[in-house]
Amino acid sequence: MEVTVRLFAMLRERAGAPELTLDLPEGARVSDALDSLEGLAEGIPLVMAVNREYADAGRVLDPGDELALIPPVSGGAVATPWVRVSSEPLSLDALAARVRDPRAGAVVTFSGVTRDVERLEYEAYAEMAEERMAEIAVQAVERHGLCAAAVEHRVGDVPLSEPSVIVAVSAVHRGEAFAGAREIIDRVKAEAPIWKKEIEGGEGRWVEGTTPG
């Protein structure tokens, strides 16, 4: 069956044409169409639309469908995810505002707070941590088709119940948003050079972690 693929902006320039025609087997999905384009969209976070309605990669295509590949829009999400390591208190509302996007139907946030002890003390190799957090966020945007992503980590003393790390992502659909936020927080905790000490009754203990790499 034939499916028309509409291309815009940098995708159009890469292909040298505003649209392509694909010959796909019956029952093919959006993901199959993307695979057949042989890396045309590599490195570009995309939103897909079928017949002018947003669609995910599992959408089944019918003969004559028009599939549009939509790169980030001018004036929409920033190209580079917002990341920061800071000694200041963190604001989840402010972070969520950074990922709002007219394409997004879902905004998912995560806040990791101090529990069980009176306070936590964080130390970070801040410059390297920010670079690694940015890499993680970029990869999550590309893997899950997010509109935008942002992550902040606090250093210094973080009292009981206050957030030490916050994540916000936006996506067209909630499934991608939840998956992207989960990937970012899990990888930041495992890979960013940040260390945590539990303080209770004036005594401190560094929390054992994993070796990044």
KEKE-140765 format. One record per residue: residue in three letters; x, y, z of N, C-alpha, C, O in turn. Coordinates in steps of 0.05 Angstrom, whole numbers, padded with zeros to 5 digits, always signed. Atoms other than C-alpha are relative to their C-alpha. Last residue first. Example, Ala and Ser with C-alpha at 12.3 -4.5 7.8 and 13.67 -1.06 7.14 Angstrom:
<nodes>
Ser;-00016;-00024;-00001;+00273;-00021;+00143;-00015;+00022;+00014;-00005;+00044;+00018
Ala;+00018;-00024;+00000;+00246;-00090;+00156;+00018;+00024;+00000;+00039;+00024;+00013
</nodes>
This chain:
<nodes>
Gly;-00016;+00008;+00023;+00596;+00086;+00671;-00017;-00017;-00019;-00007;-00026;-00039
Pro;+00011;-00008;+00026;+00574;+00106;+00740;+00018;-00010;-00022;+00042;-00015;-00019
Thr;-00022;-00012;+00015;+00594;+00064;+00801;-00010;+00008;-00028;-00019;-00009;-00043
Thr;-00010;+00017;+00021;+00532;+00054;+00843;+00023;+00014;-00014;+00026;+00038;-00014
Gly;+00014;-00001;+00026;+00512;+00083;+00909;+00012;-00019;-00020;+00023;-00040;-00012
Glu;-00013;+00016;+00021;+00528;+00080;+00983;-00016;+00001;-00026;-00041;+00001;-00025
Val;+00017;+00021;+00010;+00498;+00137;+01024;+00015;-00015;-00023;+00025;-00002;-00041
Trp;+00002;+00000;+00029;+00549;+00179;+01061;-00015;-00025;-00009;-00009;-00047;-00001
Arg;-00008;+00025;+00013;+00533;+00180;+01135;-00004;+00002;-00030;-00026;+00007;-00039
Gly;+00003;+00003;+00029;+00528;+00241;+01180;+00010;-00026;-00011;+00029;-00037;+00000
Glu;-00018;+00020;+00012;+00516;+00252;+01254;-00006;-00004;-00030;-00029;-00002;-00038
Gly;-00027;-00010;+00003;+00486;+00315;+01282;+00020;-00019;-00011;+00043;-00011;-00016
Gly;-00012;-00004;-00026;+00424;+00280;+01305;+00028;+00010;+00000;+00044;+00003;+00018
Glu;+00020;+00006;-00021;+00410;+00254;+01236;+00013;+00004;+00027;+00033;-00009;+00033
Ile;-00007;-00013;-00025;+00446;+00275;+01172;-00023;-00004;+00020;-00046;+00002;+00014
Glu;+00023;-00002;-00018;+00445;+00230;+01111;+00008;+00011;+00027;+00028;+00002;+00039
Lys;-00006;+00007;-00028;+00500;+00245;+01061;-00026;+00004;+00016;-00039;+00024;+00015
Lys;+00021;-00007;-00020;+00487;+00244;+00985;+00010;-00010;+00028;+00019;-00033;+00031
Trp;-00003;+00017;-00023;+00536;+00246;+00926;-00019;+00010;+00023;-00024;+00034;+00025
Ile;+00012;-00013;-00023;+00526;+00272;+00856;-00001;-00019;+00023;-00008;-00043;+00020
Pro;-00019;+00000;-00023;+00566;+00252;+00795;-00010;+00017;+00023;-00001;+00040;+00026
Ala;-00011;-00027;-00006;+00506;+00240;+00749;+00018;-00001;+00024;+00012;-00015;+00044
Glu;-00022;-00008;+00017;+00498;+00167;+00725;+00012;+00028;+00006;+00036;+00032;+00000
Ala;-00020;+00020;+00004;+00452;+00127;+00770;+00026;+00010;-00013;+00047;-00001;-00009
Lys;-00008;+00012;-00026;+00407;+00180;+00800;+00023;-00019;-00003;+00040;-00022;+00015
Val;-00014;-00020;-00015;+00406;+00218;+00734;+00010;-00011;+00026;+00033;-00005;+00034
Arg;-00027;-00003;+00011;+00389;+00154;+00697;+00016;+00022;+00015;+00040;+00019;+00019
Asp;-00015;+00024;-00006;+00328;+00137;+00740;+00030;+00003;-00009;+00048;-00006;+00005
Ile;-00006;+00001;-00029;+00303;+00209;+00740;+00017;-00025;+00006;+00035;-00024;+00022
Ile;-00018;-00022;-00008;+00309;+00216;+00664;+00007;-00003;+00029;+00031;-00002;+00036
Glu;-00027;+00005;+00010;+00280;+00148;+00646;+00019;+00021;+00010;+00042;+00015;+00019
Arg;-00011;+00022;-00015;+00219;+00158;+00691;+00029;-00006;-00009;+00046;-00011;+00008
Ala;-00006;-00010;-00026;+00205;+00227;+00661;+00013;-00022;+00017;+00033;-00017;+00031
Gly;-00023;-00018;+00001;+00209;+00199;+00591;+00009;+00010;+00027;+00033;+00011;+00033
Ala;-00024;+00016;+00006;+00164;+00140;+00605;+00025;+00018;-00001;+00046;+00010;+00010
Phe;-00007;+00015;-00024;+00111;+00184;+00639;+00026;-00016;-00005;+00043;-00016;+00013
Ala;-00009;-00019;-00021;+00112;+00234;+00581;+00008;-00015;+00025;+00029;-00009;+00037
Glu;-00027;-00009;+00006;+00110;+00180;+00527;+00011;+00018;+00022;+00034;+00017;+00029
Gly;-00017;+00023;-00002;+00049;+00148;+00559;+00029;+00007;-00005;+00047;-00001;+00010
Arg;-00010;+00005;-00027;+00016;+00215;+00571;+00019;-00023;+00003;+00037;-00023;+00019
His;+00016;+00019;-00015;+00011;+00235;+00498;+00012;-00007;+00027;+00036;-00004;+00031
Val;+00027;+00000;+00012;+00036;+00295;+00459;-00019;-00018;+00016;-00042;-00011;+00020
Ala;+00002;+00017;+00024;+00095;+00303;+00505;-00029;+00001;-00010;-00047;+00011;+00003
Ser;+00026;-00003;+00014;+00119;+00347;+00562;+00001;-00018;-00025;+00022;-00022;-00037
Val;+00000;+00006;+00029;+00173;+00333;+00613;-00027;+00006;-00011;-00047;+00004;+00003
Ala;+00025;-00007;+00014;+00190;+00358;+00683;+00003;-00007;-00029;+00024;+00000;-00041
Val;+00000;+00006;+00029;+00242;+00331;+00732;-00027;+00009;-00011;-00048;+00005;+00001
Ile;+00026;-00002;+00013;+00258;+00352;+00803;+00004;-00004;-00030;+00024;+00004;-00041
Val;-00002;+00003;+00029;+00315;+00333;+00850;-00028;+00002;-00012;-00047;-00010;-00001
Ser;-00029;-00001;+00007;+00329;+00351;+00923;+00004;-00003;-00030;+00024;+00006;-00040
Pro;-00010;+00015;+00023;+00257;+00368;+00941;+00030;+00004;-00004;+00041;+00026;-00002
Glu;-00006;-00018;+00022;+00240;+00390;+01012;+00012;-00016;-00023;+00025;-00036;-00019
Ser;+00024;-00006;+00017;+00205;+00341;+01059;+00005;+00020;-00022;-00013;+00025;-00038
Leu;+00021;+00020;+00002;+00262;+00341;+01111;-00023;+00011;-00016;-00033;+00033;-00012
Pro;+00015;+00008;-00024;+00315;+00394;+01098;-00022;-00021;-00006;-00029;-00025;-00029
Val;+00028;+00001;+00008;+00362;+00396;+01038;-00016;-00011;+00023;-00014;-00035;+00029
Asp;+00020;+00012;-00019;+00432;+00419;+01056;-00028;+00001;-00011;-00037;+00022;-00021
Gly;+00000;-00012;-00026;+00482;+00431;+00999;-00021;-00014;+00018;-00028;-00037;+00012
Val;-00023;+00008;-00016;+00465;+00413;+00928;+00000;+00015;+00026;-00015;+00035;+00029
Arg;-00010;-00019;-00021;+00399;+00415;+00891;+00025;-00012;+00013;+00028;-00036;+00016
His;-00008;+00014;-00025;+00385;+00379;+00826;+00012;+00020;+00019;+00027;+00038;+00012
Glu;-00017;-00016;-00018;+00346;+00407;+00767;+00007;-00018;+00024;-00009;-00034;+00033
Val;-00007;+00013;-00025;+00316;+00373;+00706;+00018;+00018;+00016;+00036;+00031;+00006
Ala;-00016;-00017;-00018;+00280;+00397;+00644;+00005;-00016;+00025;-00012;-00031;+00035
Ala;-00007;+00013;-00025;+00248;+00363;+00583;+00017;+00019;+00017;+00031;+00036;+00005
Ala;-00021;-00014;-00016;+00212;+00385;+00521;+00005;-00015;+00025;-00011;-00031;+00034
Cys;-00001;-00027;+00009;+00165;+00360;+00466;+00022;+00016;+00014;+00036;+00031;+00001
Leu;+00010;-00021;-00018;+00181;+00288;+00480;+00000;+00027;-00013;+00016;+00032;-00031
Gly;+00014;-00020;+00015;+00188;+00237;+00425;-00012;+00022;+00017;-00034;+00031;+00012
His;+00029;+00001;-00006;+00205;+00180;+00473;-00016;+00021;-00016;-00040;+00023;-00012
Arg;+00011;+00027;-00002;+00275;+00163;+00449;-00030;-00001;+00003;-00043;-00019;-00008
Glu;-00001;+00014;+00025;+00294;+00232;+00424;-00014;-00027;+00001;-00028;-00035;-00017
Val;+00017;-00014;+00019;+00270;+00270;+00485;-00001;-00015;-00026;-00022;-00018;-00038
Ala;+00028;+00006;-00007;+00300;+00217;+00531;-00019;+00014;-00019;-00039;+00002;-00028
Gln;+00005;+00027;+00009;+00368;+00223;+00495;-00029;-00008;+00006;-00041;-00023;-00009
Val;+00001;+00000;+00029;+00367;+00299;+00503;-00007;-00028;-00010;-00024;-00031;-00028
Ala;+00025;-00012;+00008;+00350;+00292;+00577;-00003;+00000;-00030;-00025;-00006;-00041
Ile;+00022;+00018;-00007;+00406;+00243;+00591;-00027;+00011;-00010;-00043;-00004;-00022
Glu;-00002;+00022;+00019;+00457;+00286;+00553;-00024;-00019;+00005;-00036;-00029;-00014
Ala;+00009;-00010;+00026;+00434;+00348;+00592;+00000;-00023;-00020;-00019;-00025;-00036
Met;+00029;-00003;-00001;+00440;+00311;+00658;-00011;+00009;-00026;-00032;+00000;-00035
Arg;+00012;+00027;+00002;+00510;+00289;+00639;-00030;+00001;+00001;-00043;-00014;-00013
Glu;-00004;+00011;+00027;+00532;+00360;+00623;-00013;-00028;-00003;-00026;-00034;-00023
Glu;+00018;-00013;+00018;+00500;+00386;+00687;+00003;-00010;-00029;-00017;-00014;-00043
Ala;+00027;+00009;-00005;+00535;+00333;+00729;-00020;+00014;-00020;-00038;+00000;-00030
Met;+00004;+00026;+00013;+00602;+00348;+00696;-00028;-00010;+00004;-00040;-00023;-00014
Glu;-00002;-00003;+00029;+00598;+00421;+00714;-00004;-00026;-00015;-00019;-00027;-00035
Ala;+00022;-00014;+00013;+00570;+00408;+00783;+00002;+00002;-00030;-00017;-00003;-00044
Tyr;-00019;-00011;+00020;+00617;+00355;+00809;-00018;+00014;-00020;-00026;+00003;-00040
Ala;+00000;+00007;+00028;+00565;+00347;+00863;+00025;+00011;-00014;+00036;+00032;-00006
Glu;-00024;-00012;+00013;+00555;+00347;+00938;+00001;-00010;-00029;-00007;-00032;-00034
Tyr;-00008;+00009;+00027;+00488;+00335;+00972;+00026;+00015;-00008;+00029;+00039;-00004
Glu;-00021;-00018;+00010;+00472;+00339;+01047;+00010;-00011;-00027;+00020;-00033;-00028
Leu;-00020;+00013;+00016;+00407;+00308;+01069;+00020;+00021;-00009;+00013;+00045;-00012
Arg;-00009;-00014;+00025;+00364;+00331;+01126;+00019;-00017;-00015;+00031;-00036;-00004
Glu;+00006;-00029;-00004;+00325;+00310;+01188;+00009;+00016;-00024;-00004;+00037;-00030
Val;-00022;-00013;-00015;+00323;+00237;+01164;-00006;+00030;+00001;-00022;+00041;-00014
Asp;-00011;+00017;-00021;+00265;+00192;+01143;+00021;+00013;+00017;+00024;+00006;+00040
Arg;+00018;+00015;-00018;+00250;+00230;+01079;+00017;-00014;+00021;+00041;-00018;+00018
Thr;-00013;+00012;-00023;+00282;+00283;+01034;-00020;-00013;+00018;-00042;-00002;+00024
Val;-00002;-00016;-00025;+00243;+00295;+00971;+00014;-00015;+00022;+00016;-00040;+00022
Gly;-00012;+00017;-00020;+00247;+00271;+00899;+00006;+00016;+00025;+00022;+00035;+00024
Ser;-00015;-00014;-00021;+00198;+00310;+00856;+00010;-00020;+00020;-00006;-00035;+00032
Phe;-00009;+00018;-00022;+00172;+00284;+00789;+00016;+00017;+00020;+00032;+00034;+00012
Thr;-00021;-00010;-00017;+00132;+00321;+00736;+00007;-00021;+00022;-00010;-00037;+00029
Val;-00005;+00018;-00023;+00091;+00299;+00677;+00023;+00011;+00015;+00044;+00019;+00004
Val;-00024;-00010;-00014;+00061;+00348;+00626;+00003;-00017;+00025;-00015;-00018;+00042
Ala;-00006;+00011;-00026;+00012;+00317;+00576;+00026;+00014;+00011;+00045;+00017;-00004
Gly;+00024;+00007;-00014;-00025;+00340;+00514;+00005;-00010;+00028;-00014;-00016;+00043
Ala;+00001;+00020;-00021;+00035;+00376;+00486;-00028;-00004;+00012;-00042;+00016;+00018
Arg;+00005;+00027;+00011;+00037;+00410;+00418;-00007;-00020;+00022;-00018;-00042;+00016
Pro;+00026;+00002;+00012;+00028;+00480;+00447;-00007;-00027;-00012;-00030;-00034;-00016
Asp;-00003;-00002;+00029;+00088;+00469;+00493;-00028;-00003;-00013;-00044;-00019;-00003
Arg;+00027;-00003;+00012;+00098;+00474;+00568;+00004;+00006;-00030;+00021;+00022;-00038
Val;+00004;+00021;+00020;+00168;+00449;+00586;-00028;+00002;-00013;-00034;-00014;-00030
Arg;-00020;+00000;+00021;+00194;+00511;+00622;-00005;-00021;-00021;+00006;-00018;-00043
Ala;+00006;-00021;+00019;+00129;+00521;+00661;+00021;+00000;-00023;+00014;+00009;-00045
Ala;+00021;+00009;+00018;+00139;+00453;+00693;-00006;+00021;-00021;-00013;+00015;-00044
Leu;-00012;+00019;+00019;+00206;+00476;+00721;-00022;-00009;-00020;-00016;-00011;-00044
Ala;-00016;-00014;+00019;+00174;+00538;+00752;+00012;-00018;-00020;+00015;-00011;-00044
Asp;+00017;-00016;+00017;+00119;+00497;+00784;+00016;+00015;-00021;+00009;+00016;-00045
Leu;+00011;+00018;+00020;+00169;+00446;+00811;-00018;+00015;-00020;-00019;+00009;-00043
Ser;+00028;-00006;+00005;+00209;+00500;+00846;-00011;-00018;-00022;-00003;-00015;-00045
Leu;+00010;+00006;+00027;+00276;+00480;+00876;-00030;+00006;-00002;-00045;+00002;+00018
Pro;+00023;+00017;+00000;+00309;+00513;+00936;-00012;-00003;-00028;-00011;+00015;-00044
Glu;+00025;-00013;-00006;+00376;+00544;+00918;-00023;-00020;+00002;-00021;-00041;-00010
Ser;+00003;+00001;-00029;+00443;+00507;+00921;-00026;+00013;+00009;-00033;+00013;+00033
Ser;+00002;-00026;-00015;+00438;+00494;+00847;-00002;-00005;+00029;-00012;-00026;+00038
Val;-00008;+00008;-00027;+00453;+00442;+00793;+00002;+00025;+00017;+00017;+00043;+00009
Arg;-00014;-00017;-00018;+00415;+00460;+00730;+00006;-00015;+00026;-00010;-00030;+00036
Val;-00011;+00015;-00022;+00385;+00430;+00667;+00015;+00019;+00019;+00026;+00040;+00010
Trp;-00009;-00017;-00022;+00339;+00460;+00615;+00010;-00019;+00022;-00004;-00037;+00031
Pro;+00015;+00003;-00025;+00334;+00416;+00553;+00012;+00018;+00022;+00037;+00022;+00022
Thr;-00017;+00013;-00021;+00367;+00444;+00490;-00016;-00002;+00026;-00026;+00019;+00035
Ala;-00014;+00022;+00012;+00323;+00459;+00429;+00016;-00016;+00020;+00019;-00040;+00018
Val;-00028;-00007;+00005;+00275;+00501;+00469;+00014;-00025;-00011;+00007;-00048;-00004
Ala;-00019;+00009;-00020;+00203;+00481;+00461;+00028;+00008;-00007;+00035;+00010;-00031
Gly;+00011;+00020;-00019;+00158;+00524;+00418;+00021;-00008;+00020;+00033;+00010;+00033
Gly;+00016;-00013;-00021;+00176;+00590;+00384;-00012;-00020;+00019;-00026;-00012;+00038
Ser;-00012;-00025;-00008;+00198;+00554;+00321;-00018;+00014;+00020;-00042;+00016;+00016
Val;+00010;-00024;+00014;+00167;+00485;+00320;+00015;+00024;+00010;+00022;+00026;+00034
Pro;+00007;-00022;-00019;+00205;+00422;+00339;-00007;+00026;-00015;+00006;+00033;-00034
Pro;-00022;-00007;-00018;+00203;+00372;+00281;-00008;+00022;+00020;-00030;+00033;+00017
Ile;-00001;-00028;-00009;+00137;+00347;+00253;+00023;+00004;+00019;+00022;-00006;+00042
Leu;-00021;+00000;-00020;+00135;+00284;+00210;+00006;+00029;+00008;+00015;+00045;-00008
Ala;-00016;-00024;-00002;+00069;+00281;+00173;+00020;-00003;+00023;+00013;-00012;+00045
Leu;-00016;+00000;-00025;+00038;+00215;+00152;+00017;+00025;-00001;+00033;+00029;-00019
Glu;-00020;-00020;+00001;-00017;+00221;+00098;+00014;+00001;+00028;+00001;+00009;+00048
Asp;-00004;-00018;-00023;-00057;+00158;+00092;+00022;+00020;-00006;+00041;+00014;-00021
Gly;+00007;-00028;+00005;-00072;+00131;+00022;+00003;+00019;+00023;-00002;+00043;+00020
Pro;-00008;-00010;+00026;-00074;+00058;+00043;-00009;+00029;-00005;-00032;+00036;+00001
Asp;+00018;+00010;+00021;-00085;+00051;+00118;+00010;+00011;-00027;+00024;+00031;-00028
Leu;+00004;-00017;+00024;-00033;+00060;+00173;-00018;-00014;-00020;-00018;-00039;-00022
Val;+00001;+00015;+00025;-00035;+00027;+00242;-00008;+00018;-00023;-00026;+00034;-00021
Arg;+00024;-00004;+00016;-00015;+00074;+00299;+00002;-00016;-00026;+00022;-00014;-00040
Gly;+00015;+00025;+00004;+00039;+00044;+00342;-00024;+00002;-00017;-00038;-00018;-00021
Ala;-00014;+00018;+00019;+00088;+00102;+00333;-00015;-00026;-00005;-00010;-00040;-00024
Asp;-00024;+00012;-00011;+00040;+00152;+00364;+00011;-00021;-00020;+00000;-00026;-00041
Ala;+00001;+00029;-00002;-00010;+00196;+00327;+00026;-00010;+00012;+00047;+00003;+00009
Tyr;-00024;+00011;-00012;-00028;+00270;+00324;-00003;-00030;+00005;-00025;-00040;+00012
Glu;+00006;+00005;-00028;-00085;+00284;+00276;+00025;-00013;+00012;+00037;-00031;+00000
Arg;+00002;-00025;-00015;-00073;+00316;+00208;-00009;-00003;+00029;-00019;+00016;+00041
Asn;+00024;-00014;+00010;-00085;+00253;+00167;-00007;+00023;+00018;-00030;+00028;+00025
Val;+00012;+00015;+00022;-00034;+00217;+00210;-00026;+00013;-00008;-00044;+00016;+00009
Ala;+00028;-00004;+00005;+00010;+00262;+00253;-00009;-00017;-00024;+00005;-00018;-00044
Met;+00012;+00010;+00025;+00078;+00248;+00283;-00030;+00006;-00001;-00044;+00008;+00019
Val;+00028;+00007;-00005;+00117;+00288;+00334;-00011;-00009;-00027;-00006;+00003;-00047
Leu;+00022;-00003;+00018;+00192;+00285;+00326;-00027;-00003;+00014;-00029;-00017;+00034
Pro;+00025;+00009;-00014;+00256;+00295;+00365;-00024;+00007;-00017;-00027;+00029;-00026
Ile;+00021;-00020;-00002;+00312;+00303;+00313;-00024;-00011;+00015;-00036;-00030;+00006
Gly;-00009;-00023;-00015;+00377;+00264;+00320;-00020;+00022;+00003;-00014;+00042;+00015
Glu;-00019;+00006;-00022;+00361;+00214;+00265;+00009;+00026;+00013;+00017;+00045;+00000
Ala;+00006;-00017;-00023;+00301;+00237;+00224;+00019;-00004;+00023;+00013;+00006;+00045
Leu;+00004;-00027;+00009;+00325;+00210;+00156;-00004;+00019;+00024;+00005;+00042;+00023
Gly;-00015;-00020;-00016;+00353;+00148;+00191;-00004;+00029;-00009;+00011;+00046;+00000
Glu;-00029;+00005;-00003;+00332;+00097;+00139;+00015;+00024;+00013;+00034;+00034;+00001
Leu;-00013;-00026;+00008;+00263;+00124;+00120;+00030;+00000;+00005;+00044;+00019;-00001
Ser;-00006;+00001;+00029;+00237;+00052;+00122;+00013;+00025;-00010;+00023;+00026;-00033
Asp;-00023;+00018;+00005;+00244;+00051;+00198;+00007;+00000;-00030;+00031;-00002;-00037
Leu;-00025;-00013;-00009;+00199;+00112;+00204;+00024;-00017;-00006;+00045;-00007;-00015
Ala;-00006;-00021;+00019;+00145;+00079;+00161;+00026;+00014;+00008;+00042;+00021;-00009
Asp;-00011;+00013;+00024;+00149;+00016;+00204;+00007;+00021;-00021;+00027;+00019;-00035
Ser;-00028;+00008;-00005;+00141;+00058;+00267;+00013;-00013;-00024;+00037;-00010;-00029
Val;-00017;-00024;+00003;+00078;+00090;+00238;+00029;-00007;+00004;+00047;+00003;-00010
Arg;+00004;-00021;-00020;+00049;+00021;+00231;+00017;+00024;-00005;+00035;+00024;-00022
Ala;-00024;-00014;-00010;+00043;-00028;+00174;-00008;+00022;+00019;-00030;+00033;+00017
Gly;-00002;+00002;-00029;-00021;-00070;+00170;+00025;+00014;+00011;+00030;+00012;+00035
Glu;+00025;-00004;-00014;-00015;-00081;+00095;+00005;-00004;+00030;+00020;-00022;+00038
Pro;+00019;+00023;+00000;+00057;-00077;+00071;-00026;+00007;+00015;-00026;+00025;+00032
Leu;-00001;+00015;-00025;+00089;-00009;+00057;-00019;-00024;-00001;-00039;-00023;-00016
Asp;+00015;+00024;+00006;+00105;+00028;-00008;+00003;-00019;+00024;+00024;-00031;+00027
Leu;-00010;+00025;-00009;+00127;+00097;+00014;-00018;-00023;-00008;-00043;-00020;-00008
Thr;+00020;+00021;+00001;+00116;+00162;-00022;+00013;-00026;+00007;+00033;-00034;-00004
Leu;-00009;+00025;+00011;+00159;+00222;-00001;-00024;-00019;-00002;-00043;-00017;+00014
Glu;+00015;+00025;-00007;+00142;+00294;+00013;+00012;-00024;-00015;+00026;-00021;-00035
Pro;+00020;-00005;-00021;+00173;+00364;+00015;-00017;-00025;+00007;-00030;-00025;+00028
Ala;+00027;+00000;+00011;+00236;+00342;-00024;-00020;+00005;+00023;-00014;-00002;+00046
Gly;+00000;-00013;+00026;+00311;+00346;-00015;-00027;+00001;-00013;-00029;+00005;-00037
Ala;+00011;+00018;+00021;+00307;+00294;+00040;+00002;+00012;-00028;+00002;-00002;-00048
Arg;-00016;+00025;+00001;+00353;+00331;+00088;-00009;-00018;-00023;+00008;-00030;-00037
Glu;-00027;-00005;+00012;+00322;+00398;+00070;+00017;-00025;-00002;+00031;-00029;-00021
Arg;+00003;-00005;+00029;+00251;+00372;+00081;+00027;+00005;-00013;+00032;-00004;-00035
Leu;+00005;+00026;+00013;+00272;+00344;+00148;-00003;+00003;-00030;+00007;-00014;-00045
Met;-00026;+00014;+00003;+00304;+00410;+00169;-00004;-00028;-00012;+00014;-00038;-00026
Ala;-00023;-00013;-00011;+00238;+00448;+00156;+00026;-00017;-00005;+00032;-00023;-00028
Phe;-00001;-00029;-00004;+00180;+00402;+00139;+00028;+00008;+00010;+00042;-00008;+00022
Leu;-00024;-00007;-00014;+00166;+00332;+00111;+00002;+00031;+00002;-00007;+00045;-00017
Arg;-00005;-00028;+00003;+00100;+00300;+00090;+00024;+00008;+00018;+00026;-00002;+00040
Val;-00013;-00011;-00023;+00100;+00224;+00082;+00007;+00030;-00005;+00023;+00036;-00023
Thr;-00015;-00025;+00005;+00050;+00196;+00033;+00012;+00010;+00026;-00002;+00011;+00046
Val;+00004;-00020;-00021;+00030;+00123;+00043;+00017;+00024;-00007;+00040;+00022;-00013
Glu;-00015;-00024;+00002;+00023;+00071;-00013;-00008;+00020;+00022;-00032;+00023;+00028
Met;+00017;-00024;+00000;+00000;+00000;+00000;+00018;+00025;+00000;+00040;+00024;+00010
</nodes>
